[in-house]
Amino acid sequence: MRDLRVMWATLGCAVLLGACAILHGPMTATTVGFDVLEFSRQTQFPGVESNLYATEVHRVKLNGNFAEGAQKFELWVDSVALPVRLVQDRSGIGMDMGAGRREDVRFTANRHQYRQGTSGAMVLPEETYRLTGKVLEGGEAWFVFSDRWGNETRWNLGVPESLPKLYAP
C-alpha cells in the first residue's frame, strides 16, 4: 500500500512538472533598443550538382545597445535558430565583450536547403538547425543573443527585404 502511494505521488509530481514545462510564458521579442539599417534575404542556387539545393543568405546591419558579454548570436527564422557569422561593428572588428552602443553592426546567417542526391553527384554533409520552440509567422525574424550570465535578449527585426535569386553558372 505504501509503495502504491509513493508511486502515485511520484506520478503526480511528474505530471505537474511536465505541465509547468509545457505551460511556460509566451516568448516575445522587443522592437526597442536597436535600429535596423538593412535587412535582406537572398536565395542562392549552387552551380555544382549536389544534394545542396539552395542557400538562403540573411544579411543584417543595425545599431544597438548590447549587454556586457554579448555572445551566442543567432537569427531565429520560422522555427529554427541559424548560427550568426561575421558579427562586426563599423570598424570591421569583431564584437568585443564590453557593454554599450554599437554602430553599423553587420552579420550574416545562412540556411541551407537540401534535396535527395542523384547518382554520381557530390553529397555534402547536411547542416541541421536547433529548434527554437517559437514559430515566427509572416516572415519576420528575430536576432537573439545572450549576455555573459546567460540572460537572453531577443530583437524583432521585422520582415527582410527579398533580393533577386542568384543562380551560379
C-alpha positions as a Markdown table, in Angstrom:
| # | Residue | x | y | z |
|---|---|---|---|---|
| 1 | Met | 0.0 | 0.0 | 0.0 |
| 2 | Arg | 2.8 | 2.4 | 0.9 |
| 3 | Asp | 4.5 | 1.6 | -2.5 |
| 4 | Leu | 1.3 | 2.5 | -4.3 |
| 5 | Arg | 1.1 | 5.9 | -2.5 |
| 6 | Val | 4.8 | 6.6 | -3.4 |
| 7 | Met | 4.2 | 5.7 | -7.0 |
| 8 | Trp | 1.1 | 7.9 | -7.2 |
| 9 | Ala | 2.9 | 10.8 | -5.5 |
| 10 | Thr | 5.8 | 10.4 | -7.9 |
| 11 | Leu | 3.5 | 10.2 | -10.9 |
| 12 | Gly | 1.6 | 13.3 | -9.7 |
| 13 | Cys | 4.8 | 15.3 | -9.3 |
| 14 | Ala | 6.0 | 14.3 | -12.8 |
| 15 | Val | 2.7 | 15.3 | -14.3 |
| 16 | Leu | 2.7 | 18.7 | -12.6 |
| 17 | Leu | 6.3 | 19.4 | -13.5 |
| 18 | Gly | 5.6 | 18.3 | -17.1 |
| 19 | Ala | 2.6 | 20.7 | -17.3 |
| 20 | Cys | 4.7 | 23.5 | -15.9 |
| 21 | Ala | 7.3 | 22.9 | -18.6 |
| 22 | Ile | 4.6 | 23.0 | -21.3 |
| 23 | Leu | 2.7 | 26.0 | -20.0 |
| 24 | His | 5.6 | 28.5 | -19.7 |
| 25 | Gly | 5.0 | 32.1 | -20.6 |
| 26 | Pro | 5.0 | 33.2 | -24.2 |
| 27 | Met | 8.3 | 34.1 | -25.9 |
| 28 | Thr | 8.4 | 37.7 | -27.1 |
| 29 | Ala | 10.9 | 40.0 | -28.8 |
| 30 | Thr | 11.3 | 43.7 | -28.4 |
| 31 | Thr | 11.5 | 46.4 | -31.0 |
| 32 | Val | 13.2 | 48.8 | -28.7 |
| 33 | Gly | 17.0 | 49.4 | -28.1 |
| 34 | Phe | 18.1 | 48.9 | -31.7 |
| 35 | Asp | 17.6 | 50.3 | -35.2 |
| 36 | Val | 17.6 | 48.1 | -38.3 |
| 37 | Leu | 19.5 | 49.8 | -41.1 |
| 38 | Glu | 19.4 | 47.0 | -43.6 |
| 39 | Phe | 17.8 | 43.5 | -43.5 |
| 40 | Ser | 17.7 | 41.3 | -46.6 |
| 41 | Arg | 17.3 | 37.7 | -47.6 |
| 42 | Gln | 18.6 | 36.3 | -50.9 |
| 43 | Thr | 18.3 | 32.7 | -52.2 |
| 44 | Gln | 21.4 | 31.4 | -54.0 |
| 45 | Phe | 21.5 | 28.3 | -56.1 |
| 46 | Pro | 24.8 | 26.5 | -56.5 |
| 47 | Gly | 26.4 | 25.9 | -59.9 |
| 48 | Val | 27.6 | 22.4 | -59.0 |
| 49 | Glu | 25.2 | 19.4 | -58.9 |
| 50 | Ser | 25.0 | 18.1 | -55.3 |
| 51 | Asn | 22.4 | 17.4 | -52.6 |
| 52 | Leu | 22.6 | 21.2 | -51.7 |
| 53 | Tyr | 19.5 | 22.7 | -53.4 |
| 54 | Ala | 19.8 | 26.3 | -52.3 |
| 55 | Thr | 21.1 | 28.6 | -49.6 |
| 56 | Glu | 19.2 | 31.5 | -48.1 |
| 57 | Val | 21.6 | 34.2 | -47.1 |
| 58 | His | 20.3 | 36.7 | -44.5 |
| 59 | Arg | 22.2 | 40.0 | -44.1 |
| 60 | Val | 21.6 | 42.5 | -41.3 |
| 61 | Lys | 23.1 | 45.8 | -40.5 |
| 62 | Leu | 21.9 | 47.5 | -37.3 |
| 63 | Asn | 22.7 | 49.9 | -34.5 |
| 64 | Gly | 22.0 | 48.6 | -31.0 |
| 65 | Asn | 22.7 | 48.6 | -27.3 |
| 66 | Phe | 24.4 | 45.4 | -26.4 |
| 67 | Ala | 24.7 | 44.0 | -22.9 |
| 68 | Glu | 28.1 | 43.2 | -21.3 |
| 69 | Gly | 29.5 | 39.9 | -22.6 |
| 70 | Ala | 27.1 | 39.6 | -25.6 |
| 71 | Gln | 27.6 | 36.2 | -27.2 |
| 72 | Lys | 25.9 | 33.2 | -28.8 |
| 73 | Phe | 24.4 | 35.3 | -31.6 |
| 74 | Glu | 21.5 | 33.6 | -33.6 |
| 75 | Leu | 19.0 | 34.6 | -36.2 |
| 76 | Trp | 15.6 | 33.0 | -35.5 |
| 77 | Val | 13.7 | 32.3 | -38.7 |
| 78 | Asp | 10.5 | 30.2 | -38.9 |
| 79 | Ser | 11.0 | 27.8 | -36.0 |
| 80 | Val | 14.8 | 27.3 | -36.2 |
| 81 | Ala | 17.9 | 29.2 | -34.9 |
| 82 | Leu | 20.5 | 29.9 | -37.5 |
| 83 | Pro | 24.1 | 30.5 | -36.3 |
| 84 | Val | 25.2 | 34.1 | -37.0 |
| 85 | Arg | 28.5 | 34.7 | -38.7 |
| 86 | Leu | 30.7 | 37.7 | -39.2 |
| 87 | Val | 29.5 | 39.8 | -36.3 |
| 88 | Gln | 31.5 | 43.1 | -36.5 |
| 89 | Asp | 30.9 | 46.7 | -36.0 |
| 90 | Arg | 31.6 | 49.8 | -38.1 |
| 91 | Ser | 35.4 | 49.5 | -37.7 |
| 92 | Gly | 35.4 | 45.9 | -39.2 |
| 93 | Ile | 36.5 | 44.4 | -35.9 |
| 94 | Gly | 34.6 | 41.6 | -34.3 |
| 95 | Met | 32.3 | 42.3 | -31.3 |
| 96 | Asp | 34.1 | 42.6 | -28.0 |
| 97 | Met | 32.6 | 41.7 | -24.6 |
| 98 | Gly | 32.0 | 45.3 | -23.4 |
| 99 | Ala | 28.6 | 46.7 | -22.9 |
| 100 | Gly | 27.3 | 49.7 | -24.8 |
| 101 | Arg | 26.0 | 51.2 | -28.1 |
| 102 | Arg | 27.4 | 49.6 | -31.3 |
| 103 | Glu | 27.0 | 51.3 | -34.6 |
| 104 | Asp | 26.8 | 49.6 | -38.0 |
| 105 | Val | 26.9 | 46.0 | -36.6 |
| 106 | Arg | 26.8 | 43.6 | -39.6 |
| 107 | Phe | 26.2 | 39.9 | -39.7 |
| 108 | Thr | 25.1 | 37.1 | -41.9 |
| 109 | Ala | 23.3 | 33.9 | -41.3 |
| 110 | Asn | 22.8 | 31.1 | -43.9 |
| 111 | Arg | 20.1 | 28.5 | -44.1 |
| 112 | His | 20.9 | 25.6 | -46.4 |
| 113 | Gln | 18.2 | 23.6 | -48.1 |
| 114 | Tyr | 18.9 | 20.0 | -49.2 |
| 115 | Arg | 17.4 | 17.5 | -51.6 |
| 116 | Gln | 17.9 | 13.9 | -52.4 |
| 117 | Gly | 21.3 | 13.4 | -54.1 |
| 118 | Thr | 21.4 | 12.0 | -57.6 |
| 119 | Ser | 23.8 | 9.2 | -58.7 |
| 120 | Gly | 27.3 | 10.5 | -59.3 |
| 121 | Ala | 26.6 | 13.9 | -57.7 |
| 122 | Met | 28.6 | 15.3 | -54.9 |
| 123 | Val | 26.9 | 14.7 | -51.5 |
| 124 | Leu | 27.6 | 17.4 | -48.8 |
| 125 | Pro | 27.0 | 16.8 | -45.1 |
| 126 | Glu | 23.7 | 18.3 | -44.2 |
| 127 | Glu | 23.7 | 21.1 | -41.6 |
| 128 | Thr | 20.9 | 20.8 | -39.0 |
| 129 | Tyr | 19.4 | 23.7 | -37.0 |
| 130 | Arg | 18.3 | 23.9 | -33.4 |
| 131 | Leu | 14.6 | 24.3 | -32.9 |
| 132 | Thr | 13.7 | 27.5 | -31.0 |
| 133 | Gly | 10.3 | 26.5 | -29.5 |
| 134 | Lys | 8.7 | 29.5 | -31.1 |
| 135 | Val | 7.1 | 29.6 | -34.6 |
| 136 | Leu | 7.6 | 33.0 | -36.2 |
| 137 | Glu | 4.9 | 33.8 | -38.7 |
| 138 | Gly | 4.6 | 36.3 | -41.5 |
| 139 | Gly | 8.2 | 36.1 | -42.5 |
| 140 | Glu | 9.6 | 38.0 | -39.5 |
| 141 | Ala | 12.9 | 37.2 | -37.9 |
| 142 | Trp | 14.5 | 37.7 | -34.5 |
| 143 | Phe | 18.1 | 38.5 | -33.6 |
| 144 | Val | 18.8 | 36.7 | -30.4 |
| 145 | Phe | 21.9 | 36.8 | -28.2 |
| 146 | Ser | 22.9 | 36.1 | -24.6 |
| 147 | Asp | 24.9 | 38.1 | -22.1 |
| 148 | Arg | 27.7 | 36.5 | -20.0 |
| 149 | Trp | 25.2 | 35.5 | -17.3 |
| 150 | Gly | 23.0 | 33.6 | -19.8 |
| 151 | Asn | 20.2 | 36.2 | -20.0 |
| 152 | Glu | 18.7 | 36.1 | -23.5 |
| 153 | Thr | 17.9 | 39.3 | -25.5 |
| 154 | Arg | 15.5 | 39.0 | -28.5 |
| 155 | Trp | 15.1 | 41.8 | -31.0 |
| 156 | Asn | 12.3 | 41.6 | -33.6 |
| 157 | Leu | 14.0 | 42.7 | -36.9 |
| 158 | Gly | 10.7 | 42.5 | -38.9 |
| 159 | Val | 10.5 | 41.0 | -42.4 |
| 160 | Pro | 13.6 | 41.1 | -44.6 |
| 161 | Glu | 13.7 | 42.6 | -48.0 |
| 162 | Ser | 13.7 | 39.9 | -50.6 |
| 163 | Leu | 16.6 | 40.3 | -53.1 |
| 164 | Pro | 16.6 | 38.6 | -56.6 |
| 165 | Lys | 17.6 | 35.0 | -56.7 |
| 166 | Leu | 21.2 | 34.2 | -57.7 |
| 167 | Tyr | 22.0 | 31.2 | -60.0 |
| 168 | Ala | 25.6 | 30.2 | -60.2 |
| 169 | Pro | 26.8 | 29.2 | -63.7 |
